[in-house]
Amino acid sequence: MSYIEIKTRKVIDATLAQKIIDKGTVGSILTTGKITKQAKALFNSADLAWAENIPESEFMEREAQEEG
């Protein structure tokens, strides 16, 4: 079963991207930071969805909604 991996890093580079891909269970990546061009290419090749520059407040609001 695949899951969404959330990273609160400034940059996801190709090395980290490959480690995420190698897990074999990640279906998509969300990060509050940037994803390098090389990392994006790796994610695209592995058919993983990705989104960058997501404000941390988006996660906090969602968490509050789920609890309520």
N, C-alpha and C positions, 0 to 999 in steps of 0.2 A: 504494500500500500504506500503510495507516495504522499508527501506532506509538503507544506510551505515552510521554507526556512527563512527566518527573519534575522538579519544581521544589523547591528548598530555599530558599524565601522565607518571610518572616513573613506576608505577605499577597499574595494574588492578587486584584487589583481588576479592575474592568470593562475598563479600558484594556488591561491585560496579557491578560485573557481574550480580548478581540477580536483582539489580535495573534496569539494561539495559534490561534484559530478561522480567521483569515485564511490561515494556512499551508496549510490544506486537506488536510493529511496526518496530523493528530493524531486518534487515535481515543478517547483517554482521558487524563486528567490525574491525577497523584498529587502531593501536596505535603506537606511536613513542617509547613507553616504553615496558615493559615486562608484560606478563599475567601469573599469578600464575597457578600452576597445578590444583588447586581447581577451579579456574575461567574457565580454559580451559575445565575441565570436565563438568561444568555447561553449557557452550556454546555448547559443543558437545551434551549434553543431550537435549538441546533446539533446536538442529539442526541449530545453527547459525555458519556461517563461520567466521573465525578470522585470523588476521595476526598481528604479533608483530615486534618490532624493525624496523619499516619503517622510514627511515631518513626523517626529516622535509623537506629537499631539494626536495624530491619527490613530495610533495604537492605544493611547490612553483613553480616548473617547470611546473606541470600540470596546475596550475592557470594561469601562463603566456601564455601557449599554448591556453587555452580556451578563453582568452581575445583577442588574436591576430588573 
